Amino acid sequence: MRLRLPTYFCAPNFAFLMVADAYDAVSSVPGVRFVEVALEDHFAAAAINDGVAARAGFAESFPGEARGELDALRVAFLRKAVLAGTDQVCRSLMHVGPEALAAMTLGDAPPSAGLDRLRQRRAELGLCCGDADPLVIDPATGAGVTAHSLPMHLRRARVTRVGIDANTSICSGMLRHRYREDQ
């Protein structure tokens, strides 16, 4: 599997996570016996490709350069994903009011692909994701959000989602431009 990024200088920690995640996703498919993920056209491609293939960590792949592993970065990304997913799921529920929304559980929310992704991200963080668990939580603690703090929490969730969408759009455009078929 080949992986290309929008620029030659994408941050190596982000690139490493993407390559490692692609490796994990492909290797988890039933029946797959061999996986090779090759990052192309990146200044650190050799170190990243070798590190992921050897199942070495980031620090081992970048000896003397990396201060540690990427666990905290992955948690930060997952927390942002939970916030963005909360915005996506709760936007259509705002009509119920803050008290009712703060009291809702995951089981109360209408089924959707967004709700499924929100549950998955919360599970990856080890946070409550069962039907009886609160719909709106603080992704740093897993605690439910009160009606009083709900408006500010949802504003933060919306800003996070919009930021993710903007970054995705920019990177997607750069990737399309970098690897245009008609060049």
Phi, psi and omega per residue, in radians:
M1 nan 2.325 3.107
R2 -1.780 2.492 3.122
L3 -2.261 2.226 3.101
R4 -2.117 2.520 -3.128
L5 -1.994 2.884 -3.059
P6 -1.092 -0.554 -3.123
T7 -2.386 2.800 3.081
Y8 -1.148 -0.462 -3.042
F9 -1.905 0.462 3.016
C10 -0.952 2.492 -3.094
A11 -0.943 2.288 -3.097
P12 -1.069 -0.561 3.123
N13 -1.159 -0.733 3.092
F14 -1.126 -0.782 -3.123
A15 -1.077 -0.742 3.132
F16 -1.056 -0.795 3.120
L17 -1.051 -0.745 -3.122
M18 -1.127 -0.764 -3.140
V19 -1.164 -0.775 3.126
A20 -1.099 -0.715 3.113
D21 -1.148 -0.710 3.095
A22 -1.090 -0.755 3.100
Y23 -1.027 -0.840 -3.120
D24 -1.103 -0.719 -3.124
A25 -1.126 -0.799 -3.114
V26 -1.206 -0.722 -3.101
S27 -1.237 -0.279 3.121
S28 -1.491 -0.115 3.122
V29 -1.254 2.220 3.137
P30 -0.977 2.366 3.106
G31 1.591 -0.236 3.130
V32 -1.364 2.190 -3.088
R33 -1.891 -0.387 -3.090
F34 -2.440 2.365 3.135
V35 -2.295 2.309 2.988
E36 -2.355 2.081 3.067
V37 -1.941 2.184 -3.102
A38 -2.066 1.957 2.990
L39 -1.312 2.278 -3.107
E40 -2.043 2.700 2.998
D41 0.980 0.743 3.135
H42 -2.321 2.471 -3.060
F43 -1.070 -0.458 -3.128
A44 -1.932 0.364 -3.059
A45 -0.986 -0.766 -3.081
A46 -1.080 -0.827 -3.131
A47 -1.136 -0.721 -3.126
I48 -1.190 -0.849 -3.128
N49 -1.052 -0.790 3.133
D50 -1.130 -0.748 -3.125
G51 -1.119 -0.781 3.141
V52 -1.188 -0.739 3.134
A53 -1.070 -0.635 3.135
A54 -1.471 -0.054 -3.085
R55 1.035 0.563 3.062
A56 -1.459 2.783 3.085
G57 -1.425 3.107 3.140
F58 -1.111 -0.797 -3.108
A59 -1.090 -0.692 3.122
E60 -1.234 -0.518 3.135
S61 -1.325 -0.413 3.135
F62 -2.218 1.126 -3.082
P63 -1.067 2.353 3.132
G64 1.389 -0.132 -3.126
E65 -1.982 -0.693 -3.097
A66 -1.566 2.460 3.138
R67 -1.536 -0.251 -3.124
G68 3.043 -2.932 -3.127
E69 -1.433 3.108 -3.001
L70 -1.827 0.355 -3.095
D71 -1.051 -0.761 -3.126
A72 -1.152 -0.644 3.098
L73 -1.146 -0.752 3.116
R74 -1.075 -0.742 3.111
V75 -1.089 -0.737 3.119
A76 -1.068 -0.739 3.108
F77 -1.127 -0.732 3.132
L78 -1.137 -0.691 3.092
R79 -1.094 -0.707 3.086
K80 -1.135 -0.660 3.106
A81 -1.127 -0.655 3.086
V82 -1.137 -0.772 3.106
L83 -1.072 -0.831 3.139
A84 -1.077 -0.713 3.104
G85 -1.151 -0.631 3.087
T86 -1.077 -0.766 3.098
D87 -1.060 -0.807 -3.101
Q88 -1.059 -0.762 -3.093
V89 -1.305 -0.692 -3.019
C90 -1.451 -0.321 -3.096
R91 -0.940 -0.744 -3.106
S92 -1.402 -0.069 -3.104
L93 -1.854 0.045 -3.059
M94 -1.059 -0.431 -3.113
H95 -1.122 -0.309 -3.097
V96 -1.372 -0.281 3.135
G97 1.620 2.770 -3.045
P98 -1.088 -0.694 -3.110
E99 -1.124 -0.816 -3.123
A100 -1.183 -0.708 -3.133
L101 -1.158 -0.712 3.115
A102 -1.141 -0.475 -3.131
A103 -1.525 -0.192 -3.095
M104 -1.183 2.605 3.041
T105 -1.860 2.954 3.068
L106 -1.035 -0.612 3.119
G107 -1.210 -0.379 3.110
D108 -1.381 -0.410 -3.079
A109 -1.272 2.497 3.104
P110 -1.092 2.404 3.128
P111 -1.031 2.423 3.098
S112 -2.885 2.875 3.062
A113 -1.105 -0.634 3.114
G114 -1.097 -0.718 3.106
L115 -1.150 -0.698 3.097
D116 -1.065 -0.759 3.114
R117 -1.143 -0.692 3.119
L118 -1.070 -0.794 3.096
R119 -1.038 -0.759 -3.110
Q120 -1.101 -0.804 -3.135
R121 -1.136 -0.699 3.097
R122 -1.109 -0.713 3.106
A123 -1.100 -0.689 3.120
E124 -1.097 -0.506 3.086
L125 -1.516 -0.089 -3.102
G126 1.335 0.435 -3.127
L127 -1.751 2.794 -3.112
C128 -0.950 2.225 -3.132
C129 -2.481 0.326 3.087
G130 -1.501 2.887 -3.090
D131 -0.970 -0.585 -3.081
A132 -1.510 -0.061 -3.113
D133 -1.427 2.673 -3.109
P134 -1.017 2.491 3.088
L135 -1.209 -0.796 -3.079
V136 -1.849 2.087 -3.130
I137 -2.293 2.843 2.949
D138 -1.454 2.022 -3.076
P139 -1.182 -0.222 3.102
A140 -1.425 -0.495 -3.069
T141 -2.080 -0.416 -3.058
G142 1.480 -0.049 -3.128
A143 -1.332 2.545 3.060
G144 -1.101 2.695 3.138
V145 -1.704 2.337 -3.128
T146 -1.321 2.814 3.094
A147 -1.041 -0.644 -3.138
H148 -1.119 -0.726 -3.097
S149 -1.597 -0.075 -3.083
L150 -1.041 -0.826 -3.109
P151 -1.010 -0.763 3.133
M152 -1.170 -0.695 3.129
H153 -1.086 -0.760 -3.127
L154 -1.215 -0.553 3.040
R155 -1.121 -0.761 3.101
R156 -1.101 -0.697 3.115
A157 -1.111 -0.733 -3.141
R158 -1.151 -0.787 3.121
V159 -1.050 -0.698 3.124
T160 -1.124 -0.800 3.137
R161 -1.108 -0.761 3.140
V162 -1.104 -0.703 3.097
G163 -1.093 -0.762 3.102
I164 -1.098 -0.790 3.129
D165 -1.068 -0.728 3.139
A166 -1.126 -0.817 3.116
N167 -1.069 -0.716 3.122
T168 -1.084 -0.753 -3.137
S169 -1.116 -0.790 3.130
I170 -1.076 -0.865 -3.113
C171 -1.122 -0.697 3.116
S172 -1.091 -0.748 3.107
G173 -1.105 -0.762 3.117
M174 -1.104 -0.703 -3.140
L175 -1.135 -0.783 3.112
R176 -1.056 -0.744 -3.123
H177 -1.187 -0.727 -3.092
R178 -1.129 -0.636 -3.044
Y179 -2.042 0.649 3.101
R180 -1.009 2.378 -3.137
E181 -1.201 -0.464 -3.026
D182 -1.531 0.117 -3.130
Q183 -1.376 nan nan
